[in-house]
Amino acid sequence: MSKGANVVTIFLIISIIVGIVSSILLTIFLTGYEATTQGQIEATYASPLYGAGIASGVFTSLLLFYPVFKKGDRSHQWEDFR
């Protein structure tokens, strides 16, 4: 694999791990928060969806910010482009 494919694969693995952990934590916290049985069932069904949303957000953020941190100008003395 090329370097770019390796980076994307690493980002994908990180986002999958974040999604699984957030899904488990959301299941624990939302199920404990809801007082009724129906609310606990709905929280159990909704937690993986929230976890998938968090994972896709992390993956997108990593892809967007990687070039900035990799090749970005850190001097903070940018030119005026007017």
PDB file of N, CA, C and O in Angstrom:
ATOM      1  N   MET A   1       0.835  -1.187   0.000  1.00  0.00           N
ATOM      2  CA  MET A   1       0.000   0.000   0.000  1.00  0.00           C
ATOM      3  C   MET A   1       0.878   1.247   0.000  1.00  0.00           C
ATOM      4  O   MET A   1       2.004   1.240   0.497  1.00  0.00           O
ATOM      5  N   SER A   2       0.342   2.288  -0.557  1.00  0.00           N
ATOM      6  CA  SER A   2       1.068   3.553  -0.568  1.00  0.00           C
ATOM      7  C   SER A   2       0.920   4.242   0.787  1.00  0.00           C
ATOM      8  O   SER A   2       0.163   3.799   1.650  1.00  0.00           O
ATOM      9  N   LYS A   3       1.656   5.327   0.950  1.00  0.00           N
ATOM     10  CA  LYS A   3       1.627   6.043   2.225  1.00  0.00           C
ATOM     11  C   LYS A   3       0.249   6.639   2.490  1.00  0.00           C
ATOM     12  O   LYS A   3      -0.234   6.620   3.623  1.00  0.00           O
ATOM     13  N   GLY A   4      -0.380   7.166   1.448  1.00  0.00           N
ATOM     14  CA  GLY A   4      -1.716   7.742   1.615  1.00  0.00           C
ATOM     15  C   GLY A   4      -2.752   6.710   2.001  1.00  0.00           C
ATOM     16  O   GLY A   4      -3.626   6.979   2.824  1.00  0.00           O
ATOM     17  N   ALA A   5      -2.659   5.522   1.407  1.00  0.00           N
ATOM     18  CA  ALA A   5      -3.598   4.454   1.753  1.00  0.00           C
ATOM     19  C   ALA A   5      -3.378   3.979   3.180  1.00  0.00           C
ATOM     20  O   ALA A   5      -4.336   3.640   3.874  1.00  0.00           O
ATOM     21  N   ASN A   6      -2.123   3.950   3.625  1.00  0.00           N
ATOM     22  CA  ASN A   6      -1.844   3.572   5.011  1.00  0.00           C
ATOM     23  C   ASN A   6      -2.432   4.576   5.994  1.00  0.00           C
ATOM     24  O   ASN A   6      -2.980   4.192   7.027  1.00  0.00           O
ATOM     25  N   VAL A   7      -2.320   5.856   5.672  1.00  0.00           N
ATOM     26  CA  VAL A   7      -2.855   6.894   6.553  1.00  0.00           C
ATOM     27  C   VAL A   7      -4.375   6.790   6.637  1.00  0.00           C
ATOM     28  O   VAL A   7      -4.942   6.886   7.725  1.00  0.00           O
ATOM     29  N   VAL A   8      -5.032   6.595   5.507  1.00  0.00           N
ATOM     30  CA  VAL A   8      -6.488   6.473   5.501  1.00  0.00           C
ATOM     31  C   VAL A   8      -6.925   5.226   6.262  1.00  0.00           C
ATOM     32  O   VAL A   8      -7.928   5.255   6.976  1.00  0.00           O
ATOM     33  N   THR A   9      -6.180   4.131   6.116  1.00  0.00           N
ATOM     34  CA  THR A   9      -6.509   2.907   6.849  1.00  0.00           C
ATOM     35  C   THR A   9      -6.353   3.107   8.350  1.00  0.00           C
ATOM     36  O   THR A   9      -7.185   2.638   9.126  1.00  0.00           O
ATOM     37  N   ILE A  10      -5.303   3.796   8.764  1.00  0.00           N
ATOM     38  CA  ILE A  10      -5.113   4.086  10.187  1.00  0.00           C
ATOM     39  C   ILE A  10      -6.245   4.964  10.703  1.00  0.00           C
ATOM     40  O   ILE A  10      -6.768   4.721  11.791  1.00  0.00           O
ATOM     41  N   PHE A  11      -6.630   5.983   9.934  1.00  0.00           N
ATOM     42  CA  PHE A  11      -7.739   6.842  10.346  1.00  0.00           C
ATOM     43  C   PHE A  11      -9.036   6.059  10.447  1.00  0.00           C
ATOM     44  O   PHE A  11      -9.833   6.293  11.355  1.00  0.00           O
ATOM     45  N   LEU A  12      -9.254   5.129   9.519  1.00  0.00           N
ATOM     46  CA  LEU A  12     -10.460   4.305   9.550  1.00  0.00           C
ATOM     47  C   LEU A  12     -10.484   3.419  10.791  1.00  0.00           C
ATOM     48  O   LEU A  12     -11.525   3.283  11.433  1.00  0.00           O
ATOM     49  N   ILE A  13      -9.359   2.821  11.129  1.00  0.00           N
ATOM     50  CA  ILE A  13      -9.289   1.978  12.320  1.00  0.00           C
ATOM     51  C   ILE A  13      -9.524   2.800  13.580  1.00  0.00           C
ATOM     52  O   ILE A  13     -10.237   2.359  14.482  1.00  0.00           O
ATOM     53  N   ILE A  14      -8.934   3.986  13.652  1.00  0.00           N
ATOM     54  CA  ILE A  14      -9.143   4.859  14.809  1.00  0.00           C
ATOM     55  C   ILE A  14     -10.615   5.230  14.938  1.00  0.00           C
ATOM     56  O   ILE A  14     -11.165   5.203  16.038  1.00  0.00           O
ATOM     57  N   SER A  15     -11.255   5.575  13.828  1.00  0.00           N
ATOM     58  CA  SER A  15     -12.664   5.977  13.896  1.00  0.00           C
ATOM     59  C   SER A  15     -13.565   4.800  14.255  1.00  0.00           C
ATOM     60  O   SER A  15     -14.570   4.992  14.940  1.00  0.00           O
ATOM     61  N   ILE A  16     -13.235   3.590  13.814  1.00  0.00           N
ATOM     62  CA  ILE A  16     -14.031   2.419  14.200  1.00  0.00           C
ATOM     63  C   ILE A  16     -13.918   2.171  15.697  1.00  0.00           C
ATOM     64  O   ILE A  16     -14.915   1.875  16.354  1.00  0.00           O
ATOM     65  N   ILE A  17     -12.710   2.291  16.240  1.00  0.00           N
ATOM     66  CA  ILE A  17     -12.527   2.106  17.681  1.00  0.00           C
ATOM     67  C   ILE A  17     -13.282   3.173  18.460  1.00  0.00           C
ATOM     68  O   ILE A  17     -13.926   2.868  19.464  1.00  0.00           O
ATOM     69  N   VAL A  18     -13.209   4.423  18.008  1.00  0.00           N
ATOM     70  CA  VAL A  18     -13.944   5.506  18.671  1.00  0.00           C
ATOM     71  C   VAL A  18     -15.446   5.253  18.600  1.00  0.00           C
ATOM     72  O   VAL A  18     -16.156   5.497  19.576  1.00  0.00           O
ATOM     73  N   GLY A  19     -15.939   4.769  17.469  1.00  0.00           N
ATOM     74  CA  GLY A  19     -17.364   4.473  17.322  1.00  0.00           C
ATOM     75  C   GLY A  19     -17.832   3.372  18.246  1.00  0.00           C
ATOM     76  O   GLY A  19     -18.904   3.476  18.843  1.00  0.00           O
ATOM     77  N   ILE A  20     -17.039   2.311  18.376  1.00  0.00           N
ATOM     78  CA  ILE A  20     -17.420   1.207  19.264  1.00  0.00           C
ATOM     79  C   ILE A  20     -17.417   1.653  20.716  1.00  0.00           C
ATOM     80  O   ILE A  20     -18.348   1.350  21.462  1.00  0.00           O
ATOM     81  N   VAL A  21     -16.377   2.370  21.122  1.00  0.00           N
ATOM     82  CA  VAL A  21     -16.296   2.840  22.507  1.00  0.00           C
ATOM     83  C   VAL A  21     -17.420   3.821  22.814  1.00  0.00           C
ATOM     84  O   VAL A  21     -18.039   3.735  23.874  1.00  0.00           O
ATOM     85  N   SER A  22     -17.690   4.746  21.907  1.00  0.00           N
ATOM     86  CA  SER A  22     -18.763   5.710  22.162  1.00  0.00           C
ATOM     87  C   SER A  22     -20.125   5.031  22.180  1.00  0.00           C
ATOM     88  O   SER A  22     -21.002   5.436  22.943  1.00  0.00           O
ATOM     89  N   SER A  23     -20.319   4.013  21.360  1.00  0.00           N
ATOM     90  CA  SER A  23     -21.582   3.276  21.378  1.00  0.00           C
ATOM     91  C   SER A  23     -21.783   2.568  22.712  1.00  0.00           C
ATOM     92  O   SER A  23     -22.881   2.588  23.268  1.00  0.00           O
ATOM     93  N   ILE A  24     -20.732   1.946  23.224  1.00  0.00           N
ATOM     94  CA  ILE A  24     -20.831   1.261  24.517  1.00  0.00           C
ATOM     95  C   ILE A  24     -21.092   2.256  25.639  1.00  0.00           C
ATOM     96  O   ILE A  24     -21.949   2.028  26.491  1.00  0.00           O
ATOM     97  N   LEU A  25     -20.348   3.365  25.637  1.00  0.00           N
ATOM     98  CA  LEU A  25     -20.548   4.363  26.693  1.00  0.00           C
ATOM     99  C   LEU A  25     -21.929   5.005  26.614  1.00  0.00           C
ATOM    100  O   LEU A  25     -22.565   5.238  27.642  1.00  0.00           O
ATOM    101  N   LEU A  26     -22.393   5.291  25.405  1.00  0.00           N
ATOM    102  CA  LEU A  26     -23.734   5.862  25.267  1.00  0.00           C
ATOM    103  C   LEU A  26     -24.807   4.884  25.714  1.00  0.00           C
ATOM    104  O   LEU A  26     -25.804   5.296  26.307  1.00  0.00           O
ATOM    105  N   THR A  27     -24.623   3.600  25.443  1.00  0.00           N
ATOM    106  CA  THR A  27     -25.586   2.605  25.911  1.00  0.00           C
ATOM    107  C   THR A  27     -25.645   2.594  27.427  1.00  0.00           C
ATOM    108  O   THR A  27     -26.729   2.543  28.007  1.00  0.00           O
ATOM    109  N   ILE A  28     -24.496   2.640  28.069  1.00  0.00           N
ATOM    110  CA  ILE A  28     -24.461   2.627  29.537  1.00  0.00           C
ATOM    111  C   ILE A  28     -25.095   3.889  30.104  1.00  0.00           C
ATOM    112  O   ILE A  28     -25.933   3.814  31.003  1.00  0.00           O
ATOM    113  N   PHE A  29     -24.702   5.044  29.586  1.00  0.00           N
ATOM    114  CA  PHE A  29     -25.183   6.295  30.161  1.00  0.00           C
ATOM    115  C   PHE A  29     -26.645   6.582  29.828  1.00  0.00           C
ATOM    116  O   PHE A  29     -27.399   7.026  30.694  1.00  0.00           O
ATOM    117  N   LEU A  30     -27.051   6.334  28.587  1.00  0.00           N
ATOM    118  CA  LEU A  30     -28.441   6.614  28.218  1.00  0.00           C
ATOM    119  C   LEU A  30     -29.412   5.633  28.857  1.00  0.00           C
ATOM    120  O   LEU A  30     -30.529   6.011  29.208  1.00  0.00           O
ATOM    121  N   THR A  31     -29.002   4.383  29.014  1.00  0.00           N
ATOM    122  CA  THR A  31     -29.883   3.409  29.655  1.00  0.00           C
ATOM    123  C   THR A  31     -30.050   3.733  31.128  1.00  0.00           C
ATOM    124  O   THR A  31     -31.133   3.544  31.680  1.00  0.00           O
ATOM    125  N   GLY A  32     -29.011   4.210  31.766  1.00  0.00           N
ATOM    126  CA  GLY A  32     -29.118   4.609  33.168  1.00  0.00           C
ATOM    127  C   GLY A  32     -29.890   5.901  33.353  1.00  0.00           C
ATOM    128  O   GLY A  32     -30.464   6.137  34.416  1.00  0.00           O
ATOM    129  N   TYR A  33     -29.908   6.741  32.325  1.00  0.00           N
ATOM    130  CA  TYR A  33     -30.604   8.024  32.422  1.00  0.00           C
ATOM    131  C   TYR A  33     -32.108   7.868  32.271  1.00  0.00           C
ATOM    132  O   TYR A  33     -32.872   8.543  32.961  1.00  0.00           O
ATOM    133  N   GLU A  34     -32.538   6.992  31.382  1.00  0.00           N
ATOM    134  CA  GLU A  34     -33.965   6.801  31.138  1.00  0.00           C
ATOM    135  C   GLU A  34     -34.598   6.020  32.287  1.00  0.00           C
ATOM    136  O   GLU A  34     -34.055   5.010  32.734  1.00  0.00           O
ATOM    137  N   ALA A  35     -35.735   6.492  32.754  1.00  0.00           N
ATOM    138  CA  ALA A  35     -36.377   5.866  33.912  1.00  0.00           C
ATOM    139  C   ALA A  35     -37.334   4.747  33.510  1.00  0.00           C
ATOM    140  O   ALA A  35     -37.510   3.786  34.258  1.00  0.00           O
ATOM    141  N   THR A  36     -37.944   4.861  32.350  1.00  0.00           N
ATOM    142  CA  THR A  36     -38.942   3.863  31.962  1.00  0.00           C
ATOM    143  C   THR A  36     -38.296   2.744  31.151  1.00  0.00           C
ATOM    144  O   THR A  36     -37.207   2.902  30.598  1.00  0.00           O
ATOM    145  N   THR A  37     -38.980   1.628  31.094  1.00  0.00           N
ATOM    146  CA  THR A  37     -38.479   0.491  30.330  1.00  0.00           C
ATOM    147  C   THR A  37     -38.458   0.802  28.838  1.00  0.00           C
ATOM    148  O   THR A  37     -37.511   0.437  28.141  1.00  0.00           O
ATOM    149  N   GLN A  38     -39.495   1.475  28.344  1.00  0.00           N
ATOM    150  CA  GLN A  38     -39.541   1.830  26.922  1.00  0.00           C
ATOM    151  C   GLN A  38     -38.407   2.788  26.566  1.00  0.00           C
ATOM    152  O   GLN A  38     -37.811   2.669  25.496  1.00  0.00           O
ATOM    153  N   GLY A  39     -38.107   3.725  27.443  1.00  0.00           N
ATOM    154  CA  GLY A  39     -36.998   4.643  27.198  1.00  0.00           C
ATOM    155  C   GLY A  39     -35.660   3.935  27.178  1.00  0.00           C
ATOM    156  O   GLY A  39     -34.779   4.293  26.395  1.00  0.00           O
ATOM    157  N   GLN A  40     -35.497   2.936  28.026  1.00  0.00           N
ATOM    158  CA  GLN A  40     -34.254   2.168  28.033  1.00  0.00           C
ATOM    159  C   GLN A  40     -34.096   1.355  26.753  1.00  0.00           C
ATOM    160  O   GLN A  40     -32.991   1.225  26.226  1.00  0.00           O
ATOM    161  N   ILE A  41     -35.200   0.811  26.258  1.00  0.00           N
ATOM    162  CA  ILE A  41     -35.150   0.053  25.004  1.00  0.00           C
ATOM    163  C   ILE A  41     -34.794   0.979  23.840  1.00  0.00           C
ATOM    164  O   ILE A  41     -33.970   0.631  22.994  1.00  0.00           O
ATOM    165  N   GLU A  42     -35.411   2.147  23.802  1.00  0.00           N
ATOM    166  CA  GLU A  42     -35.109   3.102  22.734  1.00  0.00           C
ATOM    167  C   GLU A  42     -33.667   3.592  22.823  1.00  0.00           C
ATOM    168  O   GLU A  42     -33.015   3.780  21.796  1.00  0.00           O
ATOM    169  N   ALA A  43     -33.165   3.799  24.031  1.00  0.00           N
ATOM    170  CA  ALA A  43     -31.776   4.227  24.195  1.00  0.00           C
ATOM    171  C   ALA A  43     -30.812   3.141  23.732  1.00  0.00           C
ATOM    172  O   ALA A  43     -29.761   3.440  23.166  1.00  0.00           O
ATOM    173  N   THR A  44     -31.168   1.888  23.971  1.00  0.00           N
ATOM    174  CA  THR A  44     -30.328   0.777  23.527  1.00  0.00           C
ATOM    175  C   THR A  44     -30.277   0.706  22.005  1.00  0.00           C
ATOM    176  O   THR A  44     -29.229   0.405  21.434  1.00  0.00           O
ATOM    177  N   TYR A  45     -31.394   0.979  21.348  1.00  0.00           N
ATOM    178  CA  TYR A  45     -31.417   0.964  19.881  1.00  0.00           C
ATOM    179  C   TYR A  45     -30.746   2.201  19.281  1.00  0.00           C
ATOM    180  O   TYR A  45     -30.155   2.120  18.204  1.00  0.00           O
ATOM    181  N   ALA A  46     -30.831   3.331  19.958  1.00  0.00           N
ATOM    182  CA  ALA A  46     -30.303   4.575  19.401  1.00  0.00           C
ATOM    183  C   ALA A  46     -28.796   4.729  19.602  1.00  0.00           C
ATOM    184  O   ALA A  46     -28.146   5.438  18.834  1.00  0.00           O
ATOM    185  N   SER A  47     -28.239   4.091  20.604  1.00  0.00           N
ATOM    186  CA  SER A  47     -26.815   4.276  20.914  1.00  0.00           C
ATOM    187  C   SER A  47     -25.879   3.875  19.777  1.00  0.00           C
ATOM    188  O   SER A  47     -24.935   4.616  19.504  1.00  0.00           O
ATOM    189  N   PRO A  48     -26.086   2.741  19.096  1.00  0.00           N
ATOM    190  CA  PRO A  48     -25.189   2.431  17.965  1.00  0.00           C
ATOM    191  C   PRO A  48     -25.289   3.442  16.823  1.00  0.00           C
ATOM    192  O   PRO A  48     -24.306   3.692  16.126  1.00  0.00           O
ATOM    193  N   LEU A  49     -26.465   4.018  16.634  1.00  0.00           N
ATOM    194  CA  LEU A  49     -26.602   5.037  15.588  1.00  0.00           C
ATOM    195  C   LEU A  49     -25.824   6.294  15.954  1.00  0.00           C
ATOM    196  O   LEU A  49     -25.157   6.888  15.106  1.00  0.00           O
ATOM    197  N   TYR A  50     -25.911   6.697  17.216  1.00  0.00           N
ATOM    198  CA  TYR A  50     -25.119   7.840  17.669  1.00  0.00           C
ATOM    199  C   TYR A  50     -23.626   7.534  17.577  1.00  0.00           C
ATOM    200  O   TYR A  50     -22.835   8.396  17.193  1.00  0.00           O
ATOM    201  N   GLY A  51     -23.245   6.318  17.926  1.00  0.00           N
ATOM    202  CA  GLY A  51     -21.841   5.919  17.832  1.00  0.00           C
ATOM    203  C   GLY A  51     -21.328   5.947  16.403  1.00  0.00           C
ATOM    204  O   GLY A  51     -20.188   6.342  16.159  1.00  0.00           O
ATOM    205  N   ALA A  52     -22.163   5.530  15.456  1.00  0.00           N
ATOM    206  CA  ALA A  52     -21.768   5.576  14.044  1.00  0.00           C
ATOM    207  C   ALA A  52     -21.613   7.018  13.574  1.00  0.00           C
ATOM    208  O   ALA A  52     -20.715   7.326  12.791  1.00  0.00           O
ATOM    209  N   GLY A  53     -22.483   7.897  14.049  1.00  0.00           N
ATOM    210  CA  GLY A  53     -22.360   9.310  13.700  1.00  0.00           C
ATOM    211  C   GLY A  53     -21.094   9.932  14.264  1.00  0.00           C
ATOM    212  O   GLY A  53     -20.425  10.717  13.591  1.00  0.00           O
ATOM    213  N   ILE A  54     -20.770   9.581  15.494  1.00  0.00           N
ATOM    214  CA  ILE A  54     -19.543  10.088  16.105  1.00  0.00           C
ATOM    215  C   ILE A  54     -18.324   9.552  15.361  1.00  0.00           C
ATOM    216  O   ILE A  54     -17.370  10.292  15.122  1.00  0.00           O
ATOM    217  N   ALA A  55     -18.350   8.274  14.995  1.00  0.00           N
ATOM    218  CA  ALA A  55     -17.222   7.673  14.271  1.00  0.00           C
ATOM    219  C   ALA A  55     -17.034   8.314  12.900  1.00  0.00           C
ATOM    220  O   ALA A  55     -15.902   8.575  12.492  1.00  0.00           O
ATOM    221  N   SER A  56     -18.122   8.568  12.188  1.00  0.00           N
ATOM    222  CA  SER A  56     -17.982   9.200  10.875  1.00  0.00           C
ATOM    223  C   SER A  56     -17.499  10.640  11.007  1.00  0.00           C
ATOM    224  O   SER A  56     -16.757  11.127  10.154  1.00  0.00           O
ATOM    225  N   GLY A  57     -17.913  11.318  12.063  1.00  0.00           N
ATOM    226  CA  GLY A  57     -17.406  12.666  12.305  1.00  0.00           C
ATOM    227  C   GLY A  57     -15.922  12.684  12.618  1.00  0.00           C
ATOM    228  O   GLY A  57     -15.195  13.563  12.153  1.00  0.00           O
ATOM    229  N   VAL A  58     -15.468  11.714  13.405  1.00  0.00           N
ATOM    230  CA  VAL A  58     -14.038  11.616  13.716  1.00  0.00           C
ATOM    231  C   VAL A  58     -13.238  11.305  12.454  1.00  0.00           C
ATOM    232  O   VAL A  58     -12.181  11.895  12.229  1.00  0.00           O
ATOM    233  N   PHE A  59     -13.734  10.386  11.633  1.00  0.00           N
ATOM    234  CA  PHE A  59     -13.038  10.023  10.393  1.00  0.00           C
ATOM    235  C   PHE A  59     -12.943  11.220   9.452  1.00  0.00           C
ATOM    236  O   PHE A  59     -11.888  11.478   8.873  1.00  0.00           O
ATOM    237  N   THR A  60     -14.039  11.944   9.303  1.00  0.00           N
ATOM    238  CA  THR A  60     -14.036  13.116   8.428  1.00  0.00           C
ATOM    239  C   THR A  60     -13.102  14.197   8.958  1.00  0.00           C
ATOM    240  O   THR A  60     -12.368  14.816   8.189  1.00  0.00           O
ATOM    241  N   SER A  61     -13.128  14.425  10.267  1.00  0.00           N
ATOM    242  CA  SER A  61     -12.251  15.434  10.862  1.00  0.00           C
ATOM    243  C   SER A  61     -10.781  15.065  10.695  1.00  0.00           C
ATOM    244  O   SER A  61      -9.950  15.920  10.388  1.00  0.00           O
ATOM    245  N   LEU A  62     -10.465  13.787  10.899  1.00  0.00           N
ATOM    246  CA  LEU A  62      -9.079  13.360  10.711  1.00  0.00           C
ATOM    247  C   LEU A  62      -8.631  13.547   9.268  1.00  0.00           C
ATOM    248  O   LEU A  62      -7.508  13.988   9.021  1.00  0.00           O
ATOM    249  N   LEU A  63      -9.492  13.219   8.317  1.00  0.00           N
ATOM    250  CA  LEU A  63      -9.126  13.400   6.909  1.00  0.00           C
ATOM    251  C   LEU A  63      -8.969  14.871   6.547  1.00  0.00           C
ATOM    252  O   LEU A  63      -8.103  15.226   5.748  1.00  0.00           O
ATOM    253  N   LEU A  64      -9.801  15.726   7.131  1.00  0.00           N
ATOM    254  CA  LEU A  64      -9.731  17.147   6.801  1.00  0.00           C
ATOM    255  C   LEU A  64      -8.536  17.837   7.449  1.00  0.00           C
ATOM    256  O   LEU A  64      -7.909  18.700   6.834  1.00  0.00           O
ATOM    257  N   PHE A  65      -8.219  17.463   8.685  1.00  0.00           N
ATOM    258  CA  PHE A  65      -7.164  18.173   9.404  1.00  0.00           C
ATOM    259  C   PHE A  65      -5.776  17.582   9.221  1.00  0.00           C
ATOM    260  O   PHE A  65      -4.789  18.211   9.603  1.00  0.00           O
ATOM    261  N   TYR A  66      -5.677  16.387   8.644  1.00  0.00           N
ATOM    262  CA  TYR A  66      -4.352  15.783   8.445  1.00  0.00           C
ATOM    263  C   TYR A  66      -3.452  16.626   7.545  1.00  0.00           C
ATOM    264  O   TYR A  66      -2.297  16.846   7.910  1.00  0.00           O
ATOM    265  N   PRO A  67      -3.913  17.109   6.392  1.00  0.00           N
ATOM    266  CA  PRO A  67      -3.010  17.937   5.572  1.00  0.00           C
ATOM    267  C   PRO A  67      -2.611  19.237   6.255  1.00  0.00           C
ATOM    268  O   PRO A  67      -1.517  19.752   6.023  1.00  0.00           O
ATOM    269  N   VAL A  68      -3.490  19.768   7.092  1.00  0.00           N
ATOM    270  CA  VAL A  68      -3.174  21.020   7.781  1.00  0.00           C
ATOM    271  C   VAL A  68      -2.022  20.801   8.755  1.00  0.00           C
ATOM    272  O   VAL A  68      -1.092  21.605   8.815  1.00  0.00           O
ATOM    273  N   PHE A  69      -2.088  19.706   9.519  1.00  0.00           N
ATOM    274  CA  PHE A  69      -1.028  19.444  10.482  1.00  0.00           C
ATOM    275  C   PHE A  69       0.230  18.875   9.824  1.00  0.00           C
ATOM    276  O   PHE A  69       1.335  19.055  10.335  1.00  0.00           O
ATOM    277  N   LYS A  70       0.065  18.198   8.703  1.00  0.00           N
ATOM    278  CA  LYS A  70       1.214  17.601   8.024  1.00  0.00           C
ATOM    279  C   LYS A  70       2.023  18.649   7.266  1.00  0.00           C
ATOM    280  O   LYS A  70       3.250  18.670   7.363  1.00  0.00           O
ATOM    281  N   LYS A  71       1.352  19.513   6.516  1.00  0.00           N
ATOM    282  CA  LYS A  71       2.054  20.458   5.649  1.00  0.00           C
ATOM    283  C   LYS A  71       1.714  21.908   5.951  1.00  0.00           C
ATOM    284  O   LYS A  71       2.088  22.806   5.196  1.00  0.00           O
ATOM    285  N   GLY A  72       1.019  22.136   7.030  1.00  0.00           N
ATOM    286  CA  GLY A  72       0.551  23.484   7.321  1.00  0.00           C
ATOM    287  C   GLY A  72       1.660  24.419   7.770  1.00  0.00           C
ATOM    288  O   GLY A  72       2.722  23.986   8.218  1.00  0.00           O
ATOM    289  N   ASP A  73       1.391  25.695   7.640  1.00  0.00           N
ATOM    290  CA  ASP A  73       2.318  26.725   8.072  1.00  0.00           C
ATOM    291  C   ASP A  73       2.057  27.006   9.541  1.00  0.00           C
ATOM    292  O   ASP A  73       0.970  27.454   9.908  1.00  0.00           O
ATOM    293  N   ARG A  74       3.036  26.747  10.373  1.00  0.00           N
ATOM    294  CA  ARG A  74       2.854  26.937  11.813  1.00  0.00           C
ATOM    295  C   ARG A  74       3.499  28.230  12.313  1.00  0.00           C
ATOM    296  O   ARG A  74       3.562  28.459  13.520  1.00  0.00           O
ATOM    297  N   SER A  75       3.965  29.053  11.424  1.00  0.00           N
ATOM    298  CA  SER A  75       4.653  30.268  11.849  1.00  0.00           C
ATOM    299  C   SER A  75       3.681  31.357  12.287  1.00  0.00           C
ATOM    300  O   SER A  75       4.069  32.271  13.015  1.00  0.00           O
ATOM    301  N   HIS A  76       2.434  31.275  11.857  1.00  0.00           N
ATOM    302  CA  HIS A  76       1.395  32.266  12.176  1.00  0.00           C
ATOM    303  C   HIS A  76       1.754  33.655  11.674  1.00  0.00           C
ATOM    304  O   HIS A  76       1.313  34.653  12.243  1.00  0.00           O
ATOM    305  N   GLN A  77       2.550  33.728  10.615  1.00  0.00           N
ATOM    306  CA  GLN A  77       2.855  34.998   9.970  1.00  0.00           C
ATOM    307  C   GLN A  77       2.403  34.905   8.523  1.00  0.00           C
ATOM    308  O   GLN A  77       3.212  34.940   7.595  1.00  0.00           O
ATOM    309  N   TRP A  78       1.099  34.786   8.354  1.00  0.00           N
ATOM    310  CA  TRP A  78       0.555  34.582   7.025  1.00  0.00           C
ATOM    311  C   TRP A  78       0.527  35.889   6.252  1.00  0.00           C
ATOM    312  O   TRP A  78       0.445  36.971   6.835  1.00  0.00           O
ATOM    313  N   GLU A  79       0.597  35.774   4.929  1.00  0.00           N
ATOM    314  CA  GLU A  79       0.553  36.950   4.075  1.00  0.00           C
ATOM    315  C   GLU A  79      -0.885  37.413   3.913  1.00  0.00           C
ATOM    316  O   GLU A  79      -1.835  36.659   4.120  1.00  0.00           O
ATOM    317  N   ASP A  80      -1.009  38.666   3.539  1.00  0.00           N
ATOM    318  CA  ASP A  80      -2.325  39.217   3.272  1.00  0.00           C
ATOM    319  C   ASP A  80      -2.642  38.972   1.800  1.00  0.00           C
ATOM    320  O   ASP A  80      -1.909  39.430   0.923  1.00  0.00           O
ATOM    321  N   PHE A  81      -3.721  38.259   1.527  1.00  0.00           N
ATOM    322  CA  PHE A  81      -4.033  37.862   0.153  1.00  0.00           C
ATOM    323  C   PHE A  81      -5.070  38.761  -0.503  1.00  0.00           C
ATOM    324  O   PHE A  81      -5.763  38.324  -1.422  1.00  0.00           O
ATOM    325  N   ARG A  82      -5.193  39.999  -0.055  1.00  0.00           N
ATOM    326  CA  ARG A  82      -6.154  40.901  -0.682  1.00  0.00           C
ATOM    327  C   ARG A  82      -5.635  41.395  -1.999  1.00  0.00           C
ATOM    328  O   ARG A  82      -6.311  42.170  -2.677  1.00  0.00           O
TER     329      ARG A  82
END
